[in-house]
Amino acid sequence: CATFTQRALAVQSALEDYLKPFLIGRNVDEIEDIWQSSYVSSYWRNGPVLFNAMSGVDIALWDIKAKRAGMPLYQLLGGKVRHGADCYFHASGNSFSEVEENARRAMEQGFRHVRVQVATPGYAGYGARGNAPAEGARSEVVGPTSPRDIWEPAPYVRMVPKLFEHLRTKLGDDVELLHDVHERVTLNQAINLSKSLEPYRLFFLEDPLPPEDNDHFRLLRQQTSTPLAMGELFNTQHEYVPLIKERLIDFIRIHISQIGGLSPARKVAALSEFFGVRTAWHGPGDASPLAHAAQLALELVSYNFGVHEGSGFPEETQEVFVGCPEVKNGYMLAQEKPGLGIEVDEKLAAKFPIPTGPPNFDYSWGTTRRRDGTVIRP
């Protein structure tokens, strides 16, 4: 539940070398006090490394408290307002037909929400992983040669509406479609894209702008009726509170471990409800089942829940994390067991150690560039 793949060893050090000696001997029932004191223990306000470390502690404390109470965590948080959390499936491909095929497969499994991404020929396409090799780099590229490393926003902005036209024609209106821009376009391009997508009735358009451009959401909001989702890169309240209280977004996409765990996430959910913003917590593939279970507990008790990112867990993951939440007919369902309902098989987990770094594993996100070599901010 302390997820920061690109700086995992830094999070480990923050836990072992700093938080562990600070917290030994503390009363585990005093969750809020532990969070607040950990937050200021380094004096400097925290970023993703320390917040992820704090999140691991925070979620563990909530798990302990619920287990001591003998009830599922969602009961401790106030009890269910729904029986399950609607999930969305990731459908991608190198062509419209491949995306359509994967979306249909999701719908056949019962998913009512599908995020769709398609490759832009000759360029990188975030989230667009097809069965066949991607098309090679275009002739005008003078920087990187791999199409996975090249991004041009203008061809992408022209491509996406055509994808949605195809999918609405082929799939109809009974499926909710989502799309992730991943912060890679300008304000004007975001406005043009979101307006051009209005006829296709998206469930939401995710991360149309980078967090550095938060103020632009005022202009974007005035120009489009496409629902907007934002937040996976946010760390502090200075980033997300203005967007919520000014009703500039429809869904808050915060990564729970990135802000310090369940304790602050509960407050974000409550604040969002007052301003008509729904939750859609960030739940990528490198979020553990513990993270998903923690999100699920909060989603089951939050009136303003929107959708859960995730479609299940690989078999080997379920063997290590015994008691993963079940995904059935497009819903994620809680285990009716005390706490998060998960036990970790530490002996089995030891067989899957964290990679030691290059060449076995690249701890960086990876660098995407424009065709002239300019770095693109993800």
C-alpha angles and dihedrals in degrees: 000000000000095000123180105129095177093056102023095139091053090054090049090052092048089054099042101035103034116014097038097060090040093054104038109116096020122133107258091209092066096078098154094047091049090051095048095046092046089051093059098031093099092042092222112091113255136260132190097297097056094035091055090049091049090047092057089054095042097051091045090054092052089049090051093048093051092047091051088050090050095233140105113269093246089061091053089051093055108286134273125311089178135024098230142003119249109235131204125224125218112235117179141153149153093262139031091250092052091051089048091051092051092046091052089051089055092048090051088056090055101261113147094185123057129178110213128201129171133190120251105226111254094008139075116271118200111238093359106130113164134185094243126057114274119257114269126260117286122251095251092062111110099168125050118011101207113088088218089067100046126085132178117177099203097061089043093053089051093047102050099064089051089054092053092046088055094046096047090049093049102033102033128213102300095087125071111230125206133184135195118215091181095215095285104127138072124253093259091049091048090052093048092046097047092047093048089052095054095094090059096057102225120203085223144333108226128218098346090170136031118255089250087068099050092131089063090069089081090063094039092051091054092052105050145039093205108118111250128215124190143161120076093121095045120117108168139039090249087072102045108026095069092051091050100044093045090048091234094143135040099209131033110218102187119158100234096216089050092066098041107277140280096331095067093032090060088056092048091051092050093047091048093053091060091056100042095253117140127214123246102163116204109258111171127171093270092058108103125233087255089060092048091048091051091049090047092053089054093044092053091056099038115093091202097056114143113178141327121235109225142071105205142296133280117254095249090051091053089052092056096039102046111202102028115180110270121242110209129167091345095310129108109221127199123238107246092229132110117282118351089338093235131115121193118225096217095184091055092042089057088067089066104054121178110270114262095231134257130038089019096042135006110220092197124091088236129251121266118192139188117249091268092054100261113146115248117215110231 
